[in-house]
Amino acid sequence: MNLRTVLITTIIYCGVLCGLQSASANDANEQTPQMRAAPVTGYSAVGGPARIITLGSLDPNTGFKFLLDLTTRGAAIEKATLSEFDDLQYKDRPPLVLLSPATAPDGSPVFSTANQSLVFTESKLQLPLDKLEWDSSAVITDGARQSATFEAFIKDKATGQALAKLTKTYTVEAGIYHVDCNLAVENLSQVEQKLSINMTGPVGINQEDPRSDTRKVFAAFRNTQGQIDAISRDIKKLQKAQTTEQKQLYVKNAGFLWAGVTNKYFAAIVVPQPESNTNFCNWIADKTGWFVNADNLPDSGDETIGIDFKTTTIILARTGEPKSRKNLDFKLFIGPKYKSLFDKTKLYKDLAFTQIIDFMSCCCPTAIIHPLGFGILALMKLLHGIWPHNYGIVIIILVLLVRLILHPLTRKSQVSMSEYSKFNMLPEVQEIRKQYGKDMMEMNRRIAEVQKKYGVSHSAAILGMLPMMVQMPIWIALYGAIYASIDLRGAPFLPVWITDLSAPDALFRFRAIALPLFGKLDSFNLLPILMAVAFYLQQKLTPQQAASPDPQTAQQQKIMMLMMTIMFPLMLYKAPSGLNLYIMTSVFGGVVEQYFIKKHIREKEQAKEQGLVAVTAKTGGKIKKKKPKPFFKT
């Protein structure tokens, strides 16, 4: 059931709900419990006074990883604030609020892990619970553990008889990034009850990337081979989804394991605990992602995503019998997307939480990019720990190291391209393609003849592209690792200029202005301008194919080169400075590399013009003159 349906159903079945006055924990005992009635069903839900209860702490010395603000409204998490991370605002950096209330279309708040409604399966009647203030107990502290319990009673409105009891308990523990939650449903009537519960998962996760919104909903399933497959829907897909099927998260013939919401660096994941001897959850029926924009204005800042869950039918025996109570247990992970954390915690490792780390590998298979990306992340942490203790220097070292390792392949590619570009075969090749375009076999045969005529083999062109193809996954993985590394979040490079590698470099700031097709501009970023210079130098030094004989085509090629030089820095103007530092270092490194490659090509051509044989091991490292061929063979 999606959020809109829940809200409409709530209004229909509840009528005008009685509002409760908010109260602080200090005067909670002075208020009388309130009742929310559902006249249509004849049932009512009884709770207690409105209250906010806190679990955990923001003091890192206590060992707690977060502070939870629990609300009696829906027995939910109103807010989750991390103790080890700050909100990277420009002027003020308060502790990072990871989960916060979403705003429904009717203006009401939607909280994480709220119990939305109780459905009586046989009668199809639905009793809303998300606006009910549940009764709450005091916080219980047991060493490094804290817990709080909420209760609600379902009663027959006519007789006042209690029909069912809902008990929800949250438990947090120091040193652990997840919350333990137990929802118990107990039948208090003399007849069997068949129920299902609609719940909200984590909602209100904030946007981390300053350039693009990378928020997603994830769900993981265990397939018949025992492997874990994760699927996702990003915020744009959820916004465009028109049907419930497009929002649902499911995999055919696979058991559900977990689902959650993520942004670039953090995640909130619900892990329902399996029953019996199964290795997957069998009491969650539907998992539905949703997008909400309360004011319907694009990019206004209140857009958010979340997940709704619906349980399977719960059959409760009459009161006093063994199966009159049902316990639904789940864990809620709230924390950073650290691979090291996921690897060292058995629960997270067994559930393959690493699948939520996104390397943005759009053009390469995940099976290639993920191992490379994780290897580069490990190397970055290793280098950071050994000497520089500065991730900006680590990025520069890593980029130059990769360029040095790949230099033989790059040189071979550039030499092949240089040799291939000398032969101005383009007019003849274009004519052949124009004449024999419909006959591929004949066209390829005639192009091969032209290549033979100029002494160019087809393998030379392939040889020029092959090293580039080999290098591409490595560079993409390096880009993805720098993009996804949470270690760069808030990490400084230079004290005045680049103070946060996960944000634009912002040499200085000014009053924000809005530009067409560019959006808000509030800082002067120097790195993209340096990149433009690097791109220009690289294009001037890179061996180009022979120029087109058509003046108009040649002019178009020059304009295209100029546009590429300008467009890349514009596209990356608001990109995180860590990514721009990587690209700029790579391009400037390429400029230096191409200088030496061009020098090598020049020396090779001069040696060839002088009739000298290239140096090889057989010549003992000395250049020898070519031996003249005899006029005739004897």
N, C-alpha and C positions, 0 to 999 in steps of 0.2 A: 504494500500500500504506500503510495507516495505522500509527500507532505501536504499537498493541496487537498487530496482526498480525505486525509485525517482531519484537517481543519474544518472542511465542509461538514463531515460526518459529526464532528464534535458539536458544531453549531446546531445541527438538526436534532440530534438526540438529547442534547443538554438544555436547549432553550437558552434562557438568560441565566448564566452561571453567577452564583454569588461570589463577589470579589472579597478577597481576604486582605486585611490590613497587614502591611509588612511590619515585622517586628524584629528587633535585634535579639541576640542570645540572652541579653540581660533581662529583658522584660517578657520573655517567651512564656514563663509560667503564669503570667497574669492574664493571658488570653485563653479563651475557651475554644476547644476543637470545633472546626467548622465542617459542614456537610455539603457535598456537591451531589445533587439529585439528578436522575435521568428519568423524567416522567414517562417517556415512551416505553421504556423497558420495565418500569416499576421497581428498578434497583437503584440504590444510592451507594456512593462511596464516601467513607468517613475517614478523615485524616486528622491533622493537628494544626498547630499554629505555624505561620510562615517563619522560616528561620534559615540562616546560613551557617553551615558547619565547615570548619577547615581541618584538613588532614595534611600531614607532611610539613615542610618548612622551606623557606627560601635561604636559610643560613646553610652554606655548604659544609660548615663544621659539624652539623647534625647528621650528615650522611644522606639526608633525603634528597632525591633527585628533582622533586617538584613540590608545589603547594596546590592542593585541590580545594576549590571553593564548591562545596556541595549545597545544593538548594533542596528544600523540602518540596518544591514544586516539581512534581513528576519524579521525585527521588533521583535527581539527576546531577550531573557535573555542570555547574554554571561556568566555571573557568578553571583552566589548568595552566599554571605558570612554572616555567623551568627555573631551577636554582643556579644552574651552571652557565646559562647563556643569556646575553642581553639583547634587547631590541636595538638593532643597528640604525637608530635614527641619527640625523645629522647633529643635532644639538644635545638631546637628552637620550640616555641609554638606560631605561628601566629594565628590570628582568623581563625576559621574553614570555609573553602570553601566547601559548600555542593553540589552545582551544578556548573559544569565546562564544557567546550566544549568537545564533543566526537570527535574522529578522524575517518572519513569515510575511506573505503578501498582505495579511490583515494587520500587520504591525506588531503581532505578539512575538515573544522570544521563543526560540527553539533551542533546547539544551541538549548536550551530549549525554548519551546513555539514558535518556528519559523513557519511562514507560508511557507510551502513547495511549493505548487502549486495551481493554480486556474484551474479548469476543466470545460470546456463548455460541458454540458451534452449531448446535441443533436448531436453536431459534434464530440464528443469524443476528442476534442483537448485540450491540456494541456499546460498552460503557467507557467513556473517555477518562483517562487518568492523568494526562499530561498537564492539566490545569489544576489538579488536586494538590493541595498542600498536605503531604504525608506527615504522619506523626513521627517524631525523631527522638533518638536517645542521645545521651551525652557521649562524648568521645571516650573510648576505652583505650588506654595506653598500656602496652605490655612490652617493656624493654624498647626495642627498636621498631616495634609494630604499633600502628594506630588503626582503629576501626570505628565506624559509625553505622547505625542501623536505622532504617526507615520502615514504617508499617502503615498499611491501609486495610480497612475492612470493607467488604462488599455485603450490603444488607438488603433484605426485602423491605421495600419502602412501606408496604401496607402493614406488615406484622412486626417489623423491626428486628426480625430474626437474622442473625449473622449467617451468610452463605459461604463466604470464603475469606481468607486472609492472605495478604501479600506482604512478604518481608524481604527487604533488600539491604544487603550489608556490603560496605566498601572497606577494604583493608589495604593499607600501604605499609611498606617496610623500607627502612634505610638501606641505601646501596642498590636498590632494585628499580628498574625503569618501568615496571608495570604495576597496575592495580589489580587486586583480586576482588572479584564481585560475585556475590551469590544472590540469586533471586529465588525465593521459596514461595510456592503456591500451595495453599492448604485448603482442603474442602472441609467446611464446618457444618454442612447440611446432612440430612439423612438420606439423600439420594445421590446417585453418581453424577458427577459434573464433567462435561466435555468443554474445554476452554482452549483458546489460543491467545497469544499476547503479541502486540505490535510494539516494537521498541525502536528508538533512535540510536544510531551508532555515533561515532565521533563527528562533530560538526564545527564549523567556524575556524578552520585552520587558516592561518594568514598567508599572504603572498610574500615570498622571500626574494625572488629574482627581480631586480629593479627594471629589467628590460622587458621580460615576458612572464606571463603567468604559467607556471609549470605545475599547478595543482592537479592531482589525479585521485580517482578512487581505484583501489586495487582489491582483488580477491584471488585467493589461492586454493587449488584443488589437488587432491591426490588421485592420479589416474590408475587404471587397472594394473599397470606395471610397477606401481609403487612410487613413481616419480611425481614431483610437485610442479604443477604448471600455474603460473600467475597471469592474470589478465588485467587490463586497466582501461579506464575511460578518463580522458582528460577533461578539463573544465569546458573546453569548446564543444566537445562531442556531447556532453551532458546538456549544455545550453541549447544545442540544435536538436536534441532528441525529442521526438513528437509522441512516441508510444512508450508504454511501459516496457515492452520487449526490448527497446533500444537502451533502456536504463538498467535493466536487470543484469546481474553478474552471475553467470553460470557457465559450466563446462559439462558437456554431455558425458555420461558414464564416468563421472568422477565425484569423489567425496569432498565436501566443503571443509576447509581448514581454517581460514581467517580472511578478514576483510578490513580495510581501513582507508584513511585519507592521507595523502602525502603532499608536501611541497618540495622544493629543491633540496633542502637539508634535513627536514624533520618528518616524523610520521606519527599517526595515532592509529593503532591497529587493534581490533577486537578479535580475540582468540577464544571461541566457545569451546568448552572442554567436552571431549567425547564421552558418551555413555557406554556402559558395558565393556566389551572387548574390542570395539571398533577403533580404527586409527584415524577416524574423521568424525566431524560433528553430524549427528543425525536428527537434531531437534530444531535446526534452523531450516525453514522451508524456502523463504524468499529473501534475496539480497538485492536491494534496489538503490542505485545511486541517483542523486538529484542535484539540481542547480536551482538557486533562488536568487532573484534580484528584486528586492522589495520595492525600490523606487522606479524600476524599469528604465533607468538611465544607464547608457553604456559607460563603463569605466568610471563609475562614480565611487567605487571603493567598498560598496556593501555587498558585492557579489560573493557568493560562497557556495560550497558543495558539502554534501554529507551522504550518509547511507542510512536506509531504513531496513530493519529486520522484522521478519514475521516467523513465529514459531510454528511447528507442526501442532496438530491437535493433541492437547494434554488431557488424558483420561484420569480423573481422580475418583477413587473409591469413596464411599460415604465415610463420614467422620468416624474416627476410632479404628478403622481398618488399616492394614499395613500399607496400602498404596494410596492413602488419602492425601499424601503430601508429595510434591515434586520439587526437586532442587535443580535449578539451572545455573551452572557455574560458567563464568567466562573471565578472561584476563584482558586488560586494556593496556597495551604498550603505549607509552607517551615519552618520546625521546628523539635523539639524533640518529641519522642514518650512517652510523659508523660500521664499517665492515668488521673491524676488530671486535666491537661490541657484539655483533651478531655471531661471530665465530667463537668467542670464548663463553658465551651463554648457551648452554645446551638446548634450552627451549627454543631460542631464536634460531639456532643453527639447524635443529631438527625440522623446523618449519620453513626453512629457506627464506628468511627475511631479507637476505642479500638481493633478492629479486626486485626489491623496490628501489635499489640504487640504479639510477638512470644515467647512462653515458651518452645519451642523445645520438646513438649510432644508427642514423636513419638509412644510410646507404651501405652498410656492411652487416653481415650476419652477427647476431648476438653471440653465437658460439665462438666467433673469432674475437670480437671486440671485448667481451666481458673478461676473459682470461688476461688479455693484454692490458686492459684498463686496471684491473685489480693488481696486476704485477707492477704497473707504473705507480699506482697509489702507494704500494708497499715500498717501492724504491724512493719515492718522495719523502715518506716518513723516515726512512733510513738515512737519507742524505741530510734531512733536517736535524736529526738527532746527532749526527757525527760532528758536523762543523758549523755550517753557517747559522743555524737556528733562525733562519729567515726564509720564508717560503718564496719570496720574490727571487732571491738568489738561487734557491733550489730550482725554480722554473727555468731561469737562464741557463744554469749548469745542465739541466736535463735536456733542454732543447739543443744546446750545442753538442752535448754528448751523443744524442741521437743523430745529429747531422754528421758528426765525425764517423760514427759507425756505418752510416749509410752512404758515406762519401764515395766509395768505389762504385756503387750502383748508380749514384747520381752522375758521376763523371762519365761512366760508360753511356748513360742515356744522353747526356749533353753532346758528347763526341759523335754519337750516331746521328742525332738530330742535325748537328752542324754539317756532317758529310752529306746527309740526305738533302739539306736545304740548298746545296750548291747547284744542284741540277734543276734547271728551270724547265721541268717537264709539264708544268701546269696547263699551258695552252693546249698541248696535245691530249693530255688526259681529259680535260674538260670537253674537248671536241669528241673524243671517243665516247664519253658518258652521254653526251647529247645525242650521238648517232645511234649507239647500241644500248641505250638505257633499258629497253624492254627485253633484251637478250643478255642475261647475266653472264652466261658462259662465254659468249663471244666478247663481251665487254672486258671481262677479266683476262681473257687470252690476249687481247690487243694491248691492254695496259701492261701486261707482263712483257710484251714485245718492246714497248716503249722503255720500260725499266731496263731491259737487257741492252737496248740501244745506247742508253746513257751510262751503262755499267753499274746500275743500282739494283740490288736484289731486294725482293719483297721482305726478306728476313731482316734487312737493315732497319726498316720502319718498325717492325715488330720489336726488334732489339731496343729501339729507342723508347718504346712504350713500356716494355716489360719491367725495367727497374722502377718506373713510376708506379706501376700497379703493385709491385711488391711493397713499396714504401707506404702506399696509401693507408692500409689498415693500421700501421704503426702510428702515423700522424693523427689519424682519426681517434685512435685509442688514447693518445697523449692529450689531444684536445678534450676528449670526454672525461678523462681523469681529472684534469684541471677544472673543468666545468663542475664535476660532481663532488669534488673534495670539500667536505665540510671543514677540514683543517684550514682552508683559506678564508673561511667566514670570519671577518673582523681582524684578519692577520695583517699587520702593517709591513710595508716594504721600505719606504723612505719616511722619515719623521714628519716632513711638511707636505710633501706632494702625494704619494700613494700611501694612504693610511689604512686602507681596507681593500684587500685583493678581491673581495667578492662584490665590490661596488665600483662605479666609474671613478677614474683617478681624481677628477675635480681639483685642478690646480688652484682655482678660486671660484667662489660662488657669487651669484647675483640674483636679483628679483626674477622670479619665474616668468617666462613668456611662452605663449603657445604658437607653434609654427605649423603650417599646413603639412600634412603627411609625415610630420616628424614628432608631433606631440609636445609635451612640456620640456622646456630647456631652462635649466637653472644653474648650470655650471660650465666653466670652460675646461674641457678635457684635452690634455696635450697628447696623450698616447695615440689617439686616432690620427692626429696630424702628422706625427712622426711615422706612423704606418703608411700614410699617403706618400711621403718621401721615399720610404723603403720600397713600396710597390713600384714607384716610378723608376728608381735605380735598377730594380730587379728586371723590369721589362726592357730597359735599355741594354742590359747585359745578356739577357737570355737569347740564345740562338733562335732565330725565327725562320720559318719556312720562306721559300722564295716569294717575293712580292707578286701580286696579281698584275698581269699586263693591262687590265682594265683600270683606267684612272679612277673611275667612280668606285669600283670595288676596293681599290687600294686606299682611297680616302675613307671609306666606311670602316676598313680595318684599323686605321689610325684613330678614328673617332671612338671605336669600340675599346681600343686599348686605353685611351684617355678616360672614358667613362668607367672602365673597370678600376682604374687608379683612384677615381673620385668616389665611386659608389661603395666600395668596401669600407673605407673609413666612415662614411655616413651611416652605413648599416650597423657598424660596430661602435658608433659614437657613445652610446649609452650602455655598452656591454661592460661586464665586470672587468676591472683592471687586470686581474690575473690572466684572463683570456687574451686581452689585448697585449699584455706583456709577452705572453707566449707567442702570439702571431708576429709581433714586432721583432722579437728576438730571432724567430725563425726566418723572417724575411731578410733582416739585416745579415744574419748568418749566411743566408743563401746568396746575398749580394757579394760578400767576401769570397764565398766558395766559388761562385761563378767567375769572379775575377781570376782566380787561380786556374780554373778550368779553361777559360778563354786563353790564358797565357800558355797552358799546355797545348791547346789546339793550334795556337799560333806557332809555337816551336815545332810542332809536328808537321805543319804545312811548310814551314821554312826548310826543315830537314828534307822533306819530300821534293821541294823545288830545287834544292842543291844536289839532288840525286843521292841522298844518304839513306842508309838502311836504319830503321828504328832500332833502338837499343834493346837487346834481349840478353837472356842469360848465356846464350851460345856465343855472343860477341864479346863476352867478358865485360860488359858494361861500357864498351867503347863504340862510338859511331863509326861505321865503315861505309866507304863509298860503294855504290852498286857496281857490280862487275858488268862490263859491256857484253851484250850477247854477240856470238859469232855471226858473221854475215851469212854463212851457210853451215849446215850440219855435215860432219864427215861420217 
